[in-house]
Amino acid sequence: DTAVSQTPKYLVTQMGNDKSIKCEQNLGHDTMYWYKQDSKKFLKIMFSYNNKELIINETVPNRFSPKSPDKAHLNLHINSLELGDSAVYFCASSQDLRPRRKTQYFGPGTRLLVL
Amino acid sequence: SQQGEEDPQALSIQEGENATMNCSYKTSINNLQWYRQNSGRGLVHLILIRSNEREKHSGRLRVTLDTSKKSSSLLITASRAADTASYFCATVREGGSEKLVFGKGTKLTVNP
């Protein structure tokens, strides 16, 4: 049983297109995250939601819009894709926001390639 | 700027040897965590050490934390080829924002 799942696993698209990545967790966690991992393996947080409420919004272009229909789902929509958006996007969840409960569970990643 | 910095960036050892990876950070923390990432996969949590703890063990893993030096180390004893992966430290800032801040990672290769 997959704890945190993401779809699609691979996404190849043209510049200027709009695409979405979906994430679901079946752990009953309150908090979900989106991370971007670049080609140098640097992992940077993009967004965090707690019980469907936006908690963290790092300096991310507004072409990126997260949506949380319920606390088990956090989707990421990207408008007008650019070459620099090519990366691996990871979804993660944690039990809640309390620091000692911030152990995070990661999805397998979505490899986005913008041509 | 980035919170955690691991060193070395890459480490290659023989099976059976011990592997030590270090992490330094810049601000006061609530806890520090280590994660492993196998090639092409998501990160997997290994161990969490709180700011009031100095050492923690989990199986073949030993983590130390020195808050005076703002550094942590991860020791993997009796390494196996299956330990080949990238290892990341991540910190939760004390009294700060809710996010987990990751370092750049150490790429460990264990040769059979």
Interface residues (C-beta under 8 A of the other chain):
Chain A: V4 T31 K40 K41 F42 L43 K44 I45 S48 N50 I55 I56 E58 F90 A92 L97 P99 R100 K102 T103 Q104 Y105 F106 G107 P108 G109
Chain B: Q2 N30 N31 Q33 Y35 Q37 G40 R41 G42 L43 V44 H45 L48 R50 S86 F88 V92 E94 S97 E98 K99 L100 V101 F102 K104 G105 K107
